[in-house]
Amino acid sequence: MNAEERTRVLWFLLALCQLTSGQSDYAPYFYDYGPGATHGNMALFSISEDTPVGTHVYTLNGTDPEEDPVRYGLTFEQGSREYFRVDPKSGNVTLVQELDREKQAEISALVSITDGRNKVAETVRIFVTDANDEQPEFQNLPFAIDVPEDTAPGSSIYKVTAVDKDMGSGGSVSYYLQSSPLTKFTIDGHSGVLRIRANETLDYETTPAHFVTVVAQDGGGKYKGEHQVMSSTATVTINVVDAQDTPPSFVGTPYFGYIYEVSLPGSEIFTVYAKDGDQGNPNSIHYSIMNGSDGVFDINSTSGCISLTTNPSQLKSELYEIRVKAVEEGRGEGPMDYDITTVTVRVVDLNNHPPTFYGETGPQNRFEVTMFEHPPAGEILRGFRITVNDSDQGANAKFKLRLVGPGRVLRVVPQTVLNEAQVTIIVEDTSGIDYEKGSTLTFKLLAIEIDTPERFSATADIIIHLLDTNDNVPAFTSEYYVARIDENSPGGSSLVSVTAIDPDSGPWGEVKYTIYGSGSDLFSIHFSTGLISTQPWATLDAEARSKYNFYVKAEDGEGEYSLAEVFVTVLDLNDHSPEFHQSLLEETMVIGAPVRIEAVDEDAESPNNVIEYSIMKADPKNIFDIDCNTGVIKLKPYIKSMEIIHNITKSQECKWSLLVEARDRGSPSFSTTAVLNIDITEATPLMAAFLKRSRGSPMKVLGMVTGIISLLVGATVLFSTAMYLRNTKSNRISPARRIIKRRPRHPEPPWSFRMPIFKDAGPSSKFLADDPEGCCADRSAGGPRAKKPPPPNAPSLPPPPPSTTARTSERPRVLPTISGVLASRSFKKPKASSSSSSSSGSGRKATMSSALVSELKLRLEQKINESNQGYC
């Protein structure tokens, strides 16, 4: 019976009870909306297992026929988990515990509805639907398998299994291997079968174990609203089982053995060792000698020990090469794997003799020689007779020679010896063999075996006694010496003591001193102590000469010497007082301009020659100020005119007499005084005032004259330029059709200026132009003329028109410039006369207009003559 049928039966019974009782009280009931509904009585309700706790998942919905209010209830069987809770009034059902379909796929619950009098309860089943929340789980972990190394490629070696508890695509599982470029295996994605890759083989000797990571992945599904794919991993350990496929091999080759002169028959010479290449399952090894023993060696077939079978004295060779074979045992009937090696056995001498040094009389461990210092590099010390010997044989008689001592002064030859050699000692660093550093040199000569375990050695003392030579020059303790002495010091005063050292011995180390040089006349030196002093008769004066320098010579017994320079400074004393050039000084002072007094102190240095000035006496006192450093005297600032002077003194001459003092700053201090007469006057016109003030400074006057001349020359140049531009505009001539070549220009005449200085004259009289070389007289005299004169060049003014009688014979004219014409003393207007062109001196008196007309005529005549010559 389904829920709907039960509801109908329940309603029928309730109606029957009400009819029998005579009352109409009906029980409440649930609405049934069928599966998939989210409200009703929860019959066949399903919920996803990934629903979050606290989610409103359903609403119980029912009614009462009498429309009484109803309340809802939700209970579970005793001992079961309560996954849901209902609100009694609203019927809202809330999830209160997490769901897990894999643990409980169906939940049974009792839902109820009541109106307060009647209660209806129904048992419902709630289905939990699947979500992809489980990852695949591998079965039968851990995965560890053994695979023979000779397994064929492509063979299946294992099957992995993983189970996913989810349903649908989330429960399906596929397999793959984590990528590795060196993997030798592959897996079937559906079945999980693990195989060896095609063309791949296993090798125990290379890799005895492999570790493969297998990934199991589900088909994916929804989880909390998103698509999710889950996976898990497991490691498969593949142990490669060794197979008998590798031959044995000797370990530690090559092999060398030695037979010594004291060895006995049966002595162990060497033990060879071979191991099976298949280490996982090795076979035992059998050893044997193939050849090369000559019957004097034997080998243990199990241990590989090679031994001597005879006495060493009976051996016929010093070197044996024995071939040994190692064969695997226990492989059945097939051919045995083997390996062959060679053992080299050498018969050696017993190292029982150390190296020994020999002299002329036998074994010796001390060698001495006497020689001069500083022998040349590369020289052999022939005073030594040394032989070294080792009585052993072969490698036991090989040793090295070393010379141990100060620096790399000497070296020994040879450095490597076999059995015996003559020892030669050679000089390498001649500077190390120095008597002054030490009269005796001591070295150790060592002989040490090279290739023997005993490393026997021998030593000998090498002692060199040195003889001194004069190899050092006296050396001063300083390259120069500085001395200071007061002027006027008495003769014989000490200055400085110089010292030179010669480390040589005997007379070669005795030093004598002398001095020489242009400044040494006033000084002397003690020949043995080096004390420098002044000559007994010498007097030093800083004002005459304050600096001296000369050389000191230090010489040993053989004439070897060195030089040092001595600098002597004569210190100035204050022994001169300041002096004015005369005791009575006279100066003229213009109001507003100072005067200066000057005294000279002949001392050589400051502060002895630094002078301070002061006014000792003046009447009245408050008229003048003096600068104590420069000696400049000027009036008090309030005295600005002669009226103030006349108010101070009744004398009209305005003269003052001052007693001035000049004092030096030396210790003790000296001073001198002079009387200064000052004549005070007011400023005169500019030039007179300037000359008056500058009468003691002729260079100022010369500078002013030069400036005036420069201004006059500049004005003349500007005026000449203006006249040139005017003449250029007035002398324009239409250009000729024919091209006329320009004739060369003649040099212009030089200028000479008469400069009136300090003379009141007009501006035109400042510049005077002389007639250069009597050019005007030549024009009037009508001298010879070689060719037509060239046209004048601007800015020169043209000459007056020449006479017809002189045109063919006069020489080329030199034309005066515009500046020269304008600089003449007077400018007179010429009289109108037709014969003015032939009169003497007409060039100087011609007006500017007549000069321009003459120029035009001259140029026209030239053009006509040139045109006629061109047609001819």
KACOR-V271144 format. One record per backbone hydrogen bond with DSSP energy under -1.0 kcal/mol. NH is the residue of the N-H (numbers start at 1). CO is the residue of the C=O. Records with the same first field share a line. If there is no record, write none. Layout:
NH: CO  CO
//
This chain:
6: 2
7: 3
8: 4
9: 5
10: 6
11: 7
12: 8
13: 9
14: 10
15: 11
16: 12
17: 13
18: 14
19: 15
20: 16
21: 17
22: 18
29: 63
31: 61
37: 34
40: 59
45: 42
47: 127
49: 129
51: 48
54: 95
55: 52
57: 93
58: 93
59: 38
60: 91
61: 40
63: 29
67: 64
71: 114
72: 88
73: 112
75: 110
80: 77
85: 94
87: 92
91: 87
93: 58
94: 85
95: 55
96: 83
97: 83
103: 100
104: 100
107: 126
109: 124
110: 75
111: 122
112: 73
113: 120
114: 71
115: 118
120: 113
122: 111
124: 109
126: 107
127: 45
128: 105
129: 47
132: 222
133: 131
137: 163
139: 161
145: 237
147: 239
149: 241
151: 148
154: 196
155: 152
157: 194
158: 194
160: 192
163: 137
171: 168
174: 217
175: 189
176: 215
178: 213
183: 180
186: 195
188: 193
192: 188
194: 158
195: 186
196: 155
197: 184
200: 197
207: 203
210: 238
212: 236
214: 234
215: 176
216: 232
217: 174
218: 230
219: 169
221: 228
223: 226
226: 223
228: 221
232: 216
234: 214
236: 212
237: 143
238: 210
239: 145
240: 208
241: 147
245: 243
249: 275
251: 273
257: 344
259: 346
263: 260
266: 308
267: 264
269: 306
270: 306
272: 304
275: 249
279: 277
286: 327
287: 301
288: 325
290: 323
296: 293
298: 307
300: 305
304: 300
306: 270
307: 298
308: 267
309: 296
314: 311
315: 312
320: 345
322: 343
323: 291
324: 341
325: 288
326: 339
327: 286
328: 337
329: 284
339: 326
341: 324
343: 322
344: 255
345: 320
346: 257
347: 318
348: 259
352: 350
356: 389
358: 387
359: 362
364: 357
367: 461
369: 463
371: 465
373: 467
374: 433
378: 427
379: 376
381: 425
382: 380
384: 381
387: 358
388: 421
389: 356
390: 419
396: 393
397: 394
398: 395
399: 417
400: 448
401: 415
402: 446
404: 444
411: 426
413: 424
417: 399
419: 397
420: 418
421: 388
423: 386
424: 413
426: 411
427: 379
428: 409
429: 409
432: 429
433: 430
434: 432
438: 434
441: 464
443: 462
444: 404
445: 460
446: 402
447: 458
448: 400
449: 456
450: 398
458: 447
460: 445
461: 365
462: 443
463: 367
464: 441
465: 369
466: 439
467: 371
471: 469
475: 501
477: 499
481: 565
483: 567
485: 569
487: 571
488: 540
489: 486
493: 490
495: 532
498: 530
501: 475
508: 505
509: 506
512: 555
513: 527
514: 553
516: 551
520: 517
523: 520
524: 533
526: 531
530: 526
532: 496
533: 524
534: 493
535: 522
538: 535
545: 541
548: 568
550: 566
551: 516
552: 564
553: 514
554: 562
555: 512
556: 560
557: 507
559: 556
562: 554
564: 552
565: 479
566: 550
567: 481
568: 548
569: 483
570: 546
571: 485
575: 573
579: 600
585: 675
587: 677
589: 679
591: 681
593: 590
595: 633
597: 631
600: 579
609: 605
610: 607
612: 663
613: 628
614: 661
616: 659
617: 659
623: 621
625: 634
627: 632
631: 627
633: 595
634: 625
636: 623
639: 636
645: 641
646: 642
647: 643
648: 644
649: 645
656: 678
658: 676
659: 617
660: 674
661: 614
662: 672
663: 612
664: 670
665: 607  610
672: 662
674: 660
675: 583
676: 658
677: 585
678: 656
679: 587
680: 654
681: 589
689: 685
690: 686
691: 687
692: 688
693: 689
694: 690
697: 694
701: 697
702: 698
703: 699
704: 700
705: 701
706: 702
707: 703
708: 704
709: 705
710: 706
711: 707
712: 708
713: 709
714: 710
715: 711
716: 712
717: 713
718: 714
719: 715
720: 716
721: 717
722: 718
723: 719
724: 720
725: 721
726: 722
727: 723
728: 724
729: 725
730: 726
731: 727
761: 759
765: 762
766: 763
774: 771
775: 772
778: 774
779: 775
780: 776
781: 777
782: 778
783: 778
796: 793
810: 806
821: 817
822: 818
823: 819
824: 821
836: 833
838: 835
842: 839
851: 847
852: 848
853: 849
854: 850
855: 851
856: 852
857: 853
858: 854
859: 855
860: 856
861: 857
862: 858
863: 859
864: 860
865: 861
866: 862
867: 863
868: 864
869: 865
870: 866
871: 867
872: 868
//
